[in-house]
Amino acid sequence: MAAKREQEPITMDTFLSGLWRENPVFVMLLGMCPVLAVTNTTENALAMGLATTFVLVCSTGLVSILRDFIPKEVRIASYIVIIATFVTVVDYAIQAISLEIYNALGAFIQLIVANCMILGRAEAFASRQPLGKTLVDALGVGAGFTLALLCLGTVRELLGAGEILGIQVFADGFEPWVIMLLPPGGFFVLAGWLLLFAWIKERQNQRAAAAKEATADGR
Amino acid sequence: MDADSLSYIFLNAAIINNFVLALFLGICPILGVSGKLGTAFPMGVASAFVMLIASLAAYGINIVLGYFELEFLSLIAYIAVIASAVQLVEMVVKKFSPPLYRALGIFLPLITTNCAILGVALFQTSYEYDFLQSLTYSLGAGAGFILAIVLMAGLREQVDLADVPSVARGAAMSLMLAGVLSLAFMGFAGLGG
């Protein structure tokens, strides 16, 4: 598949596949730790998504530029060091921009290093594709990751505190589901989203099968 | 119990703030390798072993980097040590148990990107633990990780025999199981506090 892709030009599809069809969280199940840990508010989810996207784009870009110079035997170690460098940059940048967000995200900014999604993209895509295509792909995957974080963050904040981005949504009589902000809530909300997508997919498959059967009967 | 005592640090890392079920670290191997009890336990032990090495190494790295005032390099140093330790474990497993090596597959090198291990190094630094405390913390974290992965594997083996709706099979079911386990572990909050 990789050999075939090399001839293909950069298309919107490169971007969209990362965003939706090969969504890193909902489809590939990569990088789950930050997805569950920092999505108790929408703001944290957004900050984490942007930080991860930045690291992803920069590090895969650099891997792509250096792909002819990195010896095959030590490639994973080289990628990890490149990623760790950019994570250090983000770590200090967020500390400078907003100490509040820095404290809320805690160790999870530094733990971006251990996000298997970034290493996965560097190994599977950036190490054999030219720079332009790698950047588009990284932007797509990053956008998909941010989208997934926002999906979880909004649901958890809405149910757990009755707010979105700190703005009250429900009337005063609403009793917040505190469990949604606690660790079990993260697992349950993500499971809920996966169930929803699996259900949609099954409906589509059933409909496609039914349509196929109908045309077969027509003949 | 005193918050700095070794027994409290161990209990805290293993059960009260379990790395997997309360702090969300190391979810990838938990979802990936917990299908069978036979592979889950060795995976847990391998990860716990790397945690121990990483914790000891991080303690040394902090002293060296502190001496040269190069603290901003700590993250890169930790991850380099963890990657080497994982390489070591991989070679040992490959030499002594080829079937296990094949069963763990891609997840063995992926211990490098197990955030629980980097997490141990980062947390013990931010809590400013001394040598014995760091050692206890990493042992507790390792025990907690083994506990979580074995519990998950046991549950998933049971669920395999149950009649689960087809949409819920796979990851969604595992996440719900993890959620229920996490609920149970919340009951330990305040233990020893």
Interface residues (C-beta under 8 A of the other chain):
Chain A: L29 L30 G31 M32 C33 P34 L36 A37 I76 A77 I80 V81 A84 T85 V87 T88 D91 Y92 A107 Q110 L111 V113 A114 N115 C116 L119 I179 L182 P183 P184 G185 G186 F187 F188 L190 A191 L194 L195 A198 W199 E202
Chain B: L21 A22 L23 F24 L25 G26 I27 C28 L31 F72 L73 L75 I76 I79 A80 A83 P109 L110 T112 T113 N114 C115 I117 L118 G119 L122 F123 S126 S166 V167 A168 A171 A172 M173 L175 M176 A178 G179 V180 S182 L183 M186
